[in-house]
């Protein structure tokens, strides 16, 4: 988004162009609309083979072997065909990326999509795969391919919770949707000639309470947050790497660690708002105190595994614990020694700040790690052990726990306990680095004089998600020439309360001794711990959540920098529903409008609804941290090689505003004797939580 910057009348107008999400808008042309319509249709009711008779008949005429010359990597095609002829995961079986056999197959399918040399080949491959490979594999491989192919830039994928509602909405909602369909929407009125059902949806803790962790279920089970995490993986899959994809250019290892640290910080703010304390620790050798009952089931009817309170698998999975401990010891020794052992026996020095990139790749065991064999798949093993899963003796019969699905993992309180454990490696490394000095923190000639901010108010409002894909529908006969949603003549929404906040503005009054570029950092953190004790500066540094980071041009003298929360970088609004997307596409194809393309709903953006923690009715103390720092421009100018109006720029090496470490200046241990410089300032505030009726006038 483009930022809004106001400078006092005695100065010239400054500007900010450092934000990631732009407000620019473009419109899809004819060729784009053809692609957009096709992708929306193949992702509709993916478990129904004959939903679109024309596509079904078309798929029967396609033989991938006949198109081998139409792929830029023939070896990849041969590998896929070999797996397919041998026998891949059957239809209707549960797909798990954490299963090594299934992972090999889905990567091969991704390659088939990725290496299609043109749209025609991609389309034929997509139509064939839609009816011939496992549905879960198809959705995942297609999603990752669309996000990484240069000719798919701007394509809008339906929200994950609308493609697979089973992963986001509990059994109560899904079963009610199916009953509506089976009963023919009896006595229900049509809206715009379409039967429209609204099903109340709540969070798991509403039905059963297994522990205090469920107080924050509205946050951990938020469909926008879980979609964000799913797409974070799809942008940077742990199995993908190398020069071909260029993910290393984006500092993926450091980004991986920082993203999880930020999730933990944001989660902790929500815990404090609900009278919960620190994220509790756990032990590999003791029972797991925190249980989780997901109340979700897969399409084929198999429920997600349940983990009881005081769950213990240390006996049945002792071999897994031994592996985990081995990998942990190796990673800890690497941090302490300051070097990584490579497969050929040589070493990589990671004792400098840049070493965090190597460490992040190592911990994730991703495609750019220098030694995945020795340091191992720590994440995969940990999720398997903690998720409450069972050992199955058939590579095609996996039942992944919520921890083992990227769409659902944030729902489980154990996710945060696990990644708190992993992020400790991050801080173990960072704490070996020297604290920033006054010279490194200060911005000579620049001072934040005063700060003004609006009242901060949160509330719950209602959000509707299209869950029509949760029910089977009648086969769509293309000969009728009707749109899919008109043919089935109904749409089902799940209506749920979701945390939101009123927009707010802050104003920084900044003095500068000369004209110069600068970056502004904005963080939100706790003021007190769960016991009401005031935090020390260093002890609190892990708890700050980054809200904004943008570029400004300072002018000599007074600068009044005004910024609205609607313009914060990295935050996006709620997704347009599938029903509305399809209508927009069809209207544009028929010449009745344009299909807008912008970053307001970018898949890589954090839900703007969750910018602020809930707070409390009478107001809860928090603190903002503001810092105006010198601008350290990156070696590759931001937005180079991609259109920021359409793309997140993954793999471009030009996503970021500057070269400062993620989390700066909280990434290093804080020496309070040199910390407080004129260019930074803390601001105490209260966050009030109100009912929707109390804030309705302000919203309207």
C-alpha positions in Angstrom: 0.0 0.0 0.0 1.2 3.5 -0.6 1.7 5.4 2.6 0.2 8.7 3.6 2.7 11.1 4.9 1.9 14.7 5.9 4.5 17.3 6.7 3.8 20.6 8.6 2.9 23.6 6.4 6.2 25.2 6.9 7.9 22.4 5.1 7.7 20.8 1.7 5.5 17.7 1.2 7.4 14.5 1.8 6.5 11.1 0.5 6.7 7.4 1.3 7.2 4.7 -1.3 8.7 2.0 0.8 5.6 0.0 1.6 5.2 -3.4 0.1 1.4 -3.5 -0.6 0.6 -0.9 -3.3 -2.8 0.6 -3.9 -2.3 0.7 -7.6 -4.9 -1.2 -9.7 -4.7 -2.8 -13.1 -7.3 -4.8 -15.0 -7.3 -8.3 -16.5 -7.2 -8.5 -20.3 -8.9 -11.1 -22.4 -6.1 -13.7 -22.1 -5.9 -13.2 -18.4 -9.7 -13.7 -17.9 -9.5 -17.0 -19.8 -6.9 -18.3 -17.3 -8.7 -16.9 -14.3 -12.0 -18.5 -15.3 -10.4 -21.9 -16.0 -8.6 -22.0 -12.6 -11.6 -21.0 -10.7 -13.6 -23.7 -12.3 -11.2 -26.6 -11.8 -10.9 -25.7 -8.1 -14.6 -26.0 -7.6 -15.8 -29.2 -5.8 -12.5 -30.9 -6.5 -13.8 -34.3 -5.2 -16.5 -34.5 -7.8 -15.0 -36.0 -11.0 -17.9 -35.2 -13.3 -18.9 -31.8 -12.1 -18.3 -30.1 -15.4 -19.2 -32.5 -18.2 -17.2 -30.6 -20.8 -14.0 -30.7 -18.8 -14.5 -34.3 -17.9 -14.9 -35.2 -21.6 -12.0 -33.0 -22.5 -9.7 -34.7 -20.0 -10.4 -38.1 -21.5 -8.8 -37.0 -24.8 -5.6 -35.8 -23.2 -2.5 -38.1 -22.9 0.4 -36.5 -21.1 2.9 -38.7 -23.0 1.7 -37.1 -26.3 2.9 -33.7 -25.0 6.3 -34.5 -23.7 7.9 -32.1 -26.1 5.7 -29.3 -24.7 7.5 -29.1 -21.4 10.8 -27.2 -20.8 12.1 -30.1 -18.7 11.5 -33.5 -20.3 13.2 -35.4 -17.5 10.7 -34.0 -15.1 7.9 -35.3 -17.3 9.5 -38.7 -17.5 9.8 -38.9 -13.7 6.2 -38.1 -13.2 5.1 -40.6 -15.8 7.2 -43.3 -14.1 5.5 -42.6 -10.8 2.1 -42.4 -12.3 2.4 -45.7 -14.1 3.8 -47.3 -11.0 0.8 -46.1 -9.1 0.4 -42.9 -7.1 -1.8 -42.0 -4.2 -5.3 -43.1 -5.1 -8.2 -40.7 -5.4 -10.1 -40.0 -2.1 -7.1 -40.9 0.0 -5.8 -38.3 2.5 -2.8 -36.5 1.2 0.1 -35.5 3.4 3.1 -33.4 2.4 5.0 -34.8 5.4 4.8 -38.3 4.0 8.0 -38.8 2.1 6.4 -41.0 -0.6 3.5 -38.6 -1.2 5.9 -35.7 -1.1 7.9 -37.2 -4.0 4.7 -37.7 -6.0 3.3 -34.2 -5.5 6.6 -32.5 -6.3 6.6 -34.5 -9.6 3.1 -33.2 -10.3 4.2 -29.7 -9.5 7.0 -30.0 -12.0 4.5 -31.1 -14.6 2.6 -27.8 -14.1 5.7 -25.7 -13.6 7.5 -26.8 -16.8 4.5 -26.5 -19.1 5.9 -24.3 -21.8 2.7 -22.3 -22.5 -0.8 -21.8 -21.4 -2.3 -24.4 -23.7 0.0 -27.1 -22.3 -0.6 -25.9 -18.7 -4.4 -26.0 -19.3 -4.3 -29.5 -20.8 -2.1 -30.7 -17.9 -4.4 -29.0 -15.4 -7.6 -30.5 -16.9 -6.0 -34.0 -17.1 -4.7 -33.9 -13.5 -8.0 -32.6 -12.2 -9.6 -36.0 -13.0 -6.6 -38.4 -12.8 -4.6 -37.6 -9.7 -5.4 -37.4 -6.0 -7.5 -34.3 -5.3 -5.4 -33.0 -2.4 -2.2 -33.4 -4.4 -3.8 -31.7 -7.4 -4.9 -28.6 -5.3 -1.5 -28.3 -3.6 0.6 -28.7 -6.8 -1.6 -26.4 -8.8 -1.5 -23.7 -6.0 2.3 -23.7 -5.7 2.7 -23.7 -9.5 0.4 -20.8 -10.0 2.3 -18.8 -7.3 5.6 -19.5 -8.9 5.0 -19.4 -12.7 5.7 -16.0 -14.2 2.8 -16.2 -16.6 0.3 -16.6 -13.8 1.1 -13.3 -12.1 -2.1 -11.7 -10.9 -4.2 -14.9 -10.9 -6.5 -14.9 -7.9 -6.8 -18.3 -6.3 -10.0 -19.0 -4.3 -9.3 -18.7 -0.5 -8.0 -22.0 0.9 -10.9 -22.1 3.3 -13.3 -22.1 0.3 -11.5 -24.8 -1.7 -11.3 -27.1 1.4 -13.8 -25.9 4.0 -13.2 -29.2 5.9 -9.8 -27.8 7.1 -11.3 -24.6 8.5 -14.8 -25.2 9.7 -15.8 -27.8 12.3 -18.1 -30.8 11.8 -21.2 -28.9 13.2 -21.0 -26.3 10.3 -20.1 -28.9 7.6 -22.9 -31.3 8.6 -25.4 -28.5 8.6 -24.4 -27.3 5.2 -24.8 -30.9 3.9 -28.3 -31.1 5.4 -29.4 -27.9 3.8 -28.4 -29.3 0.4 -30.0 -32.8 1.0 -33.3 -31.1 2.1 -33.4 -29.0 -1.0 -33.2 -25.7 1.0 -36.7 -26.3 2.2 -38.7 -23.1 2.8 -35.6 -21.0 2.1 -36.0 -17.8 0.1 -33.8 -17.0 -2.9 -31.6 -13.9 -3.0 -31.0 -12.7 -6.6 -32.4 -16.0 -7.9 -30.0 -18.1 -5.8 -30.8 -20.0 -2.6 -28.5 -18.4 0.0 -27.9 -20.1 3.3 -26.0 -18.6 6.3 -24.8 -21.0 8.9 -23.6 -19.7 12.3 -20.0 -20.8 12.9 -18.0 -20.6 16.1 -14.7 -21.8 17.4 -13.8 -25.2 18.9 -13.8 -23.9 22.5 -17.5 -23.0 22.1 -18.5 -26.6 22.1 -16.0 -28.2 24.5 -13.4 -26.8 26.8 -10.2 -28.8 27.2 -8.0 -26.2 28.7 -7.3 -22.4 29.1 -5.6 -22.3 25.8 -8.9 -22.2 24.1 -9.6 -18.7 25.3 -7.6 -17.5 22.3 -9.3 -19.9 19.8 -10.7 -17.0 17.9 -7.1 -16.1 17.1 -5.5 -19.5 16.5 -8.5 -20.7 14.5 -8.9 -17.5 12.5 -9.4 -18.6 8.8 -7.4 -15.5 7.6 -4.4 -16.3 9.8 -4.4 -19.9 8.9 -4.6 -19.1 5.2 -1.7 -16.7 5.6 0.5 -19.4 7.1 -0.5 -21.9 4.3 0.5 -19.4 1.7 3.7 -18.6 3.5 4.7 -22.2 3.0 3.4 -22.3 -0.6 5.7 -19.3 -1.4 8.7 -20.9 0.3 8.1 -24.7 0.3 10.7 -26.5 2.4 11.3 -28.9 -0.4 12.0 -26.2 -3.0 15.4 -24.6 -3.5 18.3 -23.9 -5.8 19.1 -21.3 -8.4 16.1 -22.1 -10.6 13.6 -20.8 -8.0 15.8 -18.1 -6.4 14.2 -18.3 -3.0 17.6 -17.8 -1.3 17.6 -14.3 -2.8 14.8 -13.4 -0.4 16.9 -14.4 2.7 14.5 -17.3 3.1 16.3 -18.8 6.1 16.3 -15.6 8.1 12.7 -14.9 6.9 11.6 -18.3 8.1 12.9 -17.8 11.6 11.6 -14.2 11.8 8.1 -15.1 10.6 7.7 -17.7 13.4 9.1 -15.3 16.0 6.6 -12.7 14.9 3.7 -15.2 15.0 4.8 -16.1 18.6 5.0 -12.4 19.6 1.5 -11.7 18.1 0.1 -14.8 19.8 1.6 -13.7 23.2 -0.2 -10.3 22.9 -3.4 -12.2 22.5 -2.7 -14.5 25.4 -2.1 -11.4 27.7 -5.5 -10.0 26.6 -7.1 -13.2 27.9 -5.3 -13.4 31.2 -2.9 -16.2 30.0 0.8 -16.0 30.7 3.9 -17.1 28.8 3.6 -19.8 26.2 4.2 -23.0 28.3 7.3 -25.1 27.7 7.2 -28.9 27.0 9.6 -31.8 27.2 10.2 -34.6 24.7 10.4 -37.0 27.5 7.2 -36.1 29.5 3.5 -36.2 28.7 2.2 -33.3 26.7 -0.1 -31.3 29.0 -2.0 -29.4 26.2 -4.5 -31.5 24.4 -6.5 -30.5 21.3 -9.8 -31.7 19.9 -10.0 -30.2 16.4 -13.5 -31.4 15.5 -12.5 -31.5 11.9 -12.7 -34.3 9.4 -11.3 -35.0 6.0 -13.6 -35.2 2.9 -13.6 -39.0 3.0 -15.1 -38.9 6.5 -11.9 -39.7 8.5 -11.6 -37.4 11.5 -8.4 -35.5 12.3 -6.5 -37.2 15.1 -7.2 -36.0 18.6 -4.5 -35.4 21.2 -5.8 -35.8 24.8 -4.6 -33.7 27.7 -1.4 -35.3 29.2 -0.8 -37.1 25.9 2.2 -39.4 26.0 3.9 -41.1 23.0 7.4 -41.3 24.4 7.1 -45.1 24.5 5.4 -45.8 21.2 7.5 -43.1 19.4 10.8 -43.4 21.4 12.6 -43.8 18.1 11.3 -40.5 16.9 12.4 -38.7 20.1 15.9 -40.1 19.7 16.0 -38.7 16.2 14.7 -35.4 17.3 17.2 -35.1 20.1 20.1 -36.1 17.8 19.2 -33.3 15.3 18.7 -30.8 18.1 22.1 -31.5 19.6 23.7 -31.1 16.2 22.0 -27.7 15.6 22.9 -26.5 19.0 26.5 -27.4 18.6 26.5 -25.7 15.2 25.3 -22.5 16.9 27.8 -22.8 19.7 30.8 -23.7 17.5 29.9 -21.1 14.9 30.2 -23.4 11.9 28.1 -25.9 9.8 29.5 -29.2 8.8 28.9 -29.8 5.1 28.6 -33.3 3.5 32.1 -33.2 2.0 33.6 -32.5 5.5 34.2 -28.8 4.9 32.8 -26.1 7.1 30.6 -23.0 6.7 31.4 -20.2 9.1 28.2 -18.8 10.6 29.7 -16.7 13.4 28.9 -13.4 11.6 25.4 -11.8 11.4 24.9 -13.2 7.9 25.1 -16.7 9.4 21.5 -16.5 10.4 20.5 -17.3 6.8 22.4 -20.6 6.9 21.0 -21.4 10.3 17.4 -20.8 9.2 17.8 -23.0 6.1 19.3 -25.6 8.3 16.5 -25.6 10.9 13.8 -25.7 8.2 15.8 -28.4 6.3 14.8 -26.6 3.1 16.1 -26.9 -0.4 18.8 -24.3 0.1 20.2 -25.9 3.3 23.9 -26.9 2.9 23.4 -30.3 4.7 19.9 -31.6 5.2 21.1 -35.2 5.7 23.2 -34.5 8.8 20.9 -31.9 10.5 17.7 -33.6 9.6 14.0 -32.8 9.2 13.4 -31.4 12.7 10.1 -29.8 11.9 8.6 -32.9 10.3 9.6 -35.2 13.1 8.5 -32.8 15.8 5.0 -32.3 14.3 4.6 -36.1 13.8 5.4 -36.7 17.5 3.4 -33.8 19.0 0.4 -34.0 16.8 -1.1 -37.1 18.3 -0.7 -39.0 15.0 -0.4 -42.8 14.9 2.1 -44.9 13.0 0.6 -46.5 9.9 2.2 -49.4 8.0 1.0 -48.2 4.6 2.6 -45.3 2.8 -0.8 -44.5 1.2 -2.8 -44.5 4.5 -1.6 -41.3 6.3 -3.9 -39.5 8.7 -2.1 -36.2 9.3 -2.8 -34.3 12.5 -3.7 -30.6 12.4 0.0 -29.9 13.1 1.0 -31.7 9.9 -1.3 -29.6 7.6 -0.2 -26.1 6.8 -3.8 -25.1 6.5 -4.6 -26.2 10.1 -1.4 -26.2 12.1 -1.9 -22.8 13.7 -5.1 -24.1 15.3 -3.2 -26.4 17.7 -1.8 -24.7 20.8 1.2 -27.1 20.5 2.2 -25.2 17.4 3.2 -22.2 19.5 4.9 -24.4 22.1 6.9 -26.2 19.4 8.0 -23.0 17.6 8.8 -21.2 20.8 11.2 -24.1 21.3 12.6 -23.7 17.8 12.8 -19.9 17.9 15.0 -20.3 21.0 17.7 -21.5 18.5 17.2 -18.2 16.7 17.8 -16.2 19.8 20.6 -18.4 20.9 22.4 -17.5 17.7 21.5 -13.8 17.9 22.6 -13.5 21.5 26.2 -14.4 20.5 26.2 -11.3 18.4 27.3 -8.0 20.1 24.7 -5.6 21.2 24.1 -2.5 19.0 26.2 0.5 20.0 25.0 4.0 20.3 26.6 4.8 16.9 24.7 1.9 15.3 21.4 2.9 16.8 21.5 6.7 16.6 20.5 8.8 13.6 22.6 12.0 14.1 20.5 15.1 13.6 17.2 13.3 13.8 14.9 13.3 16.9 11.3 12.1 17.5 9.9 14.9 19.6 6.3 13.9 20.3 3.8 11.2 19.3 0.0 11.5 18.9 -2.3 8.5 18.4 -6.0 7.8 18.1 -7.9 5.7 20.6 -7.4 2.0 19.8 -10.6 0.0 19.8 -11.1 -3.7 18.9 -14.4 -5.6 18.5 -15.8 -8.8 16.9 -17.8 -8.4 13.8 -19.4 -11.0 11.5 -17.6 -12.4 8.4 -19.1 -14.6 5.7 -17.0 -17.3 4.0 -18.3 -19.3 1.0 -18.3 -23.0 2.0 -20.4 -24.3 -0.9 -17.5 -26.7 -1.7 -18.3 -28.5 1.5 -21.3 -30.2 -0.2 -21.6 -32.3 -3.4 -23.7 -30.9 -6.1 -25.5 -32.0 -9.3 -23.3 -32.5 -12.3 -23.0 -29.3 -14.4 -23.9 -29.9 -18.0 -22.1 -27.5 -20.2 -24.7 -27.8 -22.9 -27.0 -25.7 -20.8 -24.5 -22.8 -21.1 -25.3 -21.7 -17.5 -22.7 -20.6 -15.0 -21.8 -23.1 -12.3 -23.4 -21.2 -9.5 -26.6 -20.7 -11.5 -26.8 -24.3 -12.3 -26.6 -25.5 -8.7 -28.6 -22.5 -7.8 -27.4 -22.1 -4.3 -24.5 -20.7 -2.2 -23.8 -21.5 1.4 -21.9 -19.2 3.8 -20.4 -19.8 7.2 -20.9 -16.7 9.3 -18.5 -16.3 12.1 -17.4 -13.6 14.6 -13.8 -12.4 13.9 -11.6 -10.0 15.7 -11.4 -6.6 14.1 -10.4 -3.1 15.0 -11.3 0.5 14.2 -8.8 2.2 11.8 -6.4 4.5 13.7 -3.8 7.1 12.8 -0.5 8.0 14.5 1.4 11.2 14.1 5.2 11.6 14.6 6.7 15.0 15.1 10.2 14.6 13.9 13.1 17.1 13.8 15.8 16.7 11.1 18.9 18.8 10.6 18.9 18.2 6.9 17.1 16.7 4.0 17.6 12.9 3.9 16.0 9.6 3.4 14.9 7.6 6.4 13.0 4.5 7.3 10.4 4.4 10.1 9.8 1.3 12.2 6.6 0.7 14.1 6.3 -2.1 16.7 3.6 -3.1 19.2 4.5 -4.9 22.4 3.3 -5.5 26.0 3.7 -3.1 28.8 3.3 -5.6 31.6 3.7 -9.3 32.0 0.9 -11.6 33.2 1.6 -10.7 36.8 1.4 -7.0 36.2 5.1 -6.4 36.4 6.6 -3.9 34.1 8.9 -5.4 31.5 12.6 -4.6 31.3 13.7 -3.4 27.9 15.9 -6.4 27.0 13.5 -9.0 28.5 10.7 -7.5 26.4 12.5 -7.4 23.0 11.2 -10.8 21.9 7.5 -9.8 22.4 7.3 -6.9 19.9 5.2 -7.4 16.8 6.2 -5.3 13.7 3.3 -3.2 12.4 5.0 -1.1 9.8 8.3 -0.3 8.1 8.3 2.4 5.5 10.5 5.0 3.7 10.2 8.7 4.0 12.0 11.8 2.8 12.8 14.1 5.7 13.1 17.8 5.2 15.2 20.2 7.2 13.4 21.3 10.4 10.0 20.0 11.5 8.4 16.9 9.9 4.9 15.8 10.8 4.6 12.2 9.7 1.0 11.0 9.7 0.2 7.4 8.9 -3.1 5.6 8.9 -3.4 1.9 9.9 -5.1 1.2 6.5 -1.8 1.9 4.9 0.4 -0.3 7.0 2.8 -2.5 5.0 2.1 -6.3 4.7 -1.5 -6.1 5.9 -4.4 -7.0 3.6 -8.2 -7.0 3.8 -10.5 -10.0 3.8 -10.7 -12.2 0.7 -13.5 -11.8 -1.9 -15.7 -14.9 -1.9 -15.6 -17.5 -4.7 -19.1 -16.7 -5.7 -18.3 -13.0 -6.1 -15.0 -13.7 -7.9 -16.7 -15.9 -10.4 -19.4 -13.3 -11.0 -16.8 -10.6 -11.6 -14.9 -12.8 -14.1 -18.1 -13.7 -16.0 -19.2 -10.0 -16.1 -15.7 -9.0 -17.4 -15.8 -11.8 -20.1 -19.2 -10.7 -21.2 -18.1 -7.1 -21.4 -20.2 -5.9 -18.4 -17.3 -4.7 -16.3 -13.6 -5.0 -15.6 -11.8 -7.5 -13.4 -9.5 -5.5 -11.0 -6.0 -6.7 -10.1 -4.3 -5.3 -7.1 -2.6 -6.2 -3.8 -5.4 -5.3 -1.4 -6.1 -9.0 -0.9 -2.6 -10.3 -1.6 -2.0 -13.9 -0.5 1.3 -12.9 1.1 -0.3 -10.3 3.4 -1.1 -10.6 7.1 -4.8 -10.2 7.9 -5.4 -6.6 8.8 -8.2 -7.6 11.1 -5.6 -9.1 13.5 -3.3 -6.1 13.6 -4.2 -5.4 17.2 -4.7 -7.8 20.1 -8.2 -7.8 21.7 -7.3 -5.8 24.8 -9.9 -5.4 27.5 -13.2 -3.6 27.9 -11.8 -1.0 30.3 -8.6 -0.7 28.3 -5.4 -2.7 28.5 -1.9 -1.2 28.6 0.4 -1.8 25.6 3.3 0.1 24.2 4.3 1.2 20.7 7.9 1.5 19.7 8.8 4.0 17.0 12.2 4.4 15.4 13.4 6.7 12.6 16.6 5.1 11.2 18.9 5.9 8.3 18.0 4.3 5.0 20.3 1.5 4.0 19.3 0.7 0.4 19.5 -2.9 -0.8 21.9 -4.0 -3.5 18.9 -4.7 -5.7 16.3 -1.9 -5.8 13.0 -2.9 -4.3 10.4 -4.1 -6.9 13.1 -4.9 -9.4 12.0 -7.7 -11.7 8.3 -7.9 -10.8 5.2 -5.7 -10.8 4.3 -4.9 -7.2 0.7 -4.2 -8.3 0.3 -7.9 -9.2 2.9 -9.9 -7.4 4.5 -10.6 -4.0 7.9 -10.8 -5.8 8.8 -14.2 -4.3 12.3 -15.3 -5.4 13.1 -11.9 -7.0 15.5 -10.8 -4.3 13.8 -7.4 -4.4 11.0 -7.8 -1.9 12.5 -5.7 0.9 12.8 -2.0 1.5 16.4 -2.1 3.0 19.2 -4.5 4.0 18.6 -4.2 7.8 18.1 -7.5 9.6 14.5 -8.7 10.1 13.3 -7.5 13.5 15.8 -4.6 13.7 16.6 -3.2 16.2 15.2 -5.9 18.5 17.2 -8.7 16.9 20.2 -8.2 19.2 20.5 -8.2 23.0 19.8 -4.7 24.3 22.4 -2.8 26.3 20.2 -0.3 28.2 23.1 2.0 28.8 23.3 2.9 25.1 19.8 2.0 23.9 17.7 5.2 24.3 18.7 7.4 21.4 16.8 10.6 20.2 15.5 8.8 17.0 13.5 6.2 18.9 10.6 6.5 21.3 8.2 4.3 23.3 4.5 5.3 23.5 2.2 4.0 26.1 -1.4 3.4 25.1 -4.5 1.4 25.9 -6.5 -1.0 23.7 -10.2 -1.1 24.4 -12.4 -4.0 23.5 -16.0 -3.1 22.7 -19.1 -5.0 21.6 -20.2 -4.6 17.9 -23.2 -2.5 19.0 -20.9 -0.1 20.9 -18.8 0.7 17.9 -21.5 0.5 15.1 -21.7 4.3 14.8 -18.0 4.6 14.4 -17.9 1.9 11.8 -20.8 3.3 9.8 
